[in-house]
Amino acid sequence: MSKERRYVRALYDWDAEEAGDLSIQCGDIIEVKLEDDGWALGTLEGREGQFPVNYTEPYNRPAVPAPPPVPTRKRDSLVSLPKVSDKDEDDSKNQENVDSKWGKSLNQTEDGPPPLPAAISMSNESLNIPEKEIKEFGGVGG
């Protein structure tokens, strides 16, 4: 035997005054657990507490209609994927080949990335930058 749930809708805002009270705002739908002497015990959004009944009105929660039946599906009627041709298979093999060689160059070794370009590894002396200018711009001598 299932007990029918009872709900009320808040007509006014009311802030909890003591521990165990439930603050409510106008329009809140609260499930009532117990009611006694002008106060109700209810739950709202996972919170439970007491609130004044005269700040609420009875509320009949609309019944949720049962969903309509799901139509029978015809597997081939809506979407049919194109068949993969031999050419498409060759293209995918080429893509795999490109992916496996990604980032490799003629100078790259199997142990790591290619060596740094010579311009990056040059020292300040080989670039002919006077020591005075390096110090003025906060550079480090090489």
Secondary structure, 3 states (H helix, E strand, C coil): CCCCCEEEEECCCECCCCCCECCECCCCEEEEEEEECCEEEEEECCEEEEEEHHHEEEECCCCCCCCCCCCCCCCCCCCCCCCCCHHHHHHHHHHHHHHHCCCCCCCCECCECCCCCHHHHCCCCCCCCCHHHHHHCCCCCC
